[in-house]
């Protein structure tokens, strides 16, 4: 296999060689480190993200369909690359076809957050209602994907009120959903202080989300000391 990864048509043999190549460039120390911070059922080879993005960029110049139709779910890096490749798709229907298969394999925060940030199509086509549907999904990481899509692409004046309603409505016991909600609220405060402060004053969010959001806001260098001190009034003890 030559390492430009640009093929007019992928087949099982080429895909197996590609997986073997990923394994060959794995770093055991990085793999060990990532296993400590990424809770996934998939095997972690240990490859730096810029390397994976470069591989995905090359694959995207060839026959994307034949590649994505062969993607398995064994390796963390395998799923990541497929997400980056899907992020290069410009047609909405084709994007959704592969996205809907991809999202079922997302079982950790890293794949969610890194791949969502790569979905360039969402800068040009409105996926907000789709993101809302995902956010209310019962599966932890599908819900997180929806929340992170809103965070990455729709924190703006056109969507702020809808996002606030979504944040109010999601009641989850899942850690990574609540972490994403907390992260979202902290960004909302920085960009839309008045409406988000009103939300925090109401104390209607789950205790974890309320307190974690306030913690994240207080950690930001973009928030005044006065606001940081004031927000302590709205933490649950």
C-alpha positions, 0 to 999 in steps of 0.5 A, spaced: 500 500 500 502 506 498 501 511 503 497 517 499 491 513 500 487 516 494 484 510 491 478 510 485 475 504 489 477 501 495 476 494 496 477 489 503 484 487 501 486 495 501 482 496 507 485 491 511 492 493 508 490 500 511 488 498 518 495 494 518 498 500 516 495 504 522 497 499 527 504 499 524 505 507 526 501 506 533 505 508 539 504 504 545 506 510 550 500 514 546 495 508 546 496 507 554 495 515 555 489 515 551 486 509 554 487 513 561 483 519 558 478 516 553 473 510 556 471 506 549 470 499 548 474 500 541 482 498 541 486 504 541 492 504 537 495 510 539 496 515 533 496 523 533 490 526 531 494 531 526 496 524 523 489 521 522 487 528 519 492 528 514 490 520 512 483 522 512 484 528 508 488 524 503 482 519 503 477 524 501 480 526 495 479 519 492 472 514 492 469 516 499 463 511 498 467 505 497 472 507 503 466 508 508 462 502 506 468 498 509 469 501 515 469 497 521 468 498 529 474 495 532 479 501 533 478 508 536 482 511 530 479 507 525 472 511 527 476 517 528 478 517 521 471 515 518 468 521 522 473 526 519 472 523 512 465 524 513 466 531 515 469 532 508 462 530 504 458 536 501 452 533 499 447 533 505 443 527 503 450 523 502 453 526 509 446 524 513 447 517 510 454 516 512 453 520 519 447 516 521 451 509 521 457 513 524 454 516 530 452 509 532 459 507 533 461 513 537 462 511 544 466 516 547 467 524 548 473 524 544 470 521 537 464 526 538 468 532 540 473 532 534 469 529 529 463 534 530 468 540 529 470 537 522 463 537 519 464 543 515 457 542 511 454 544 518 457 551 516 453 552 510 447 548 511 442 548 517 442 542 521 439 545 528 433 541 528 437 535 526 441 537 532 436 538 537 433 531 535 440 528 537 440 531 543 434 528 546 436 521 544 436 516 550 443 514 548 449 518 551 453 519 546 448 520 540 445 526 545 452 528 546 453 529 539 447 533 538 449 538 544 456 539 541 453 540 534 449 546 537 455 548 541 460 548 535 455 551 530 449 554 533 451 559 538 448 565 535 442 570 536 438 566 531 438 560 535 440 562 542 432 562 545 431 555 542 438 552 545 436 555 552 429 551 551 433 545 549 438 546 555 432 546 560 428 540 557 434 535 557 434 531 564 439 526 563 443 521 568 449 520 563 455 523 565 457 525 558 451 528 556 451 533 563 458 535 561 456 537 554 450 541 557 455 544 562 460 546 557 454 549 552 451 553 558 458 556 560 459 558 552 452 561 552 454 565 558 460 568 555 456 570 548 449 571 551 450 573 558 443 576 560 439 570 557 444 565 560 444 569 567 437 569 567 437 561 566 442 560 572 438 565 577 432 560 576 436 554 578 432 549 574 438 546 571 440 539 574 445 540 580 451 537 576 449 541 570 448 548 574 454 547 578 459 545 573 457 550 568 458 555 573 465 552 575 467 552 567 464 560 567 469 561 573 475 558 569 474 562 563 479 568 562 473 572 558 469 573 564 470 578 569 472 577 577 465 581 579 461 576 575 465 570 577 464 572 584 456 573 583 455 566 580 457 563 586 450 565 589 447 561 584 451 554 586 448 549 589 451 547 596 
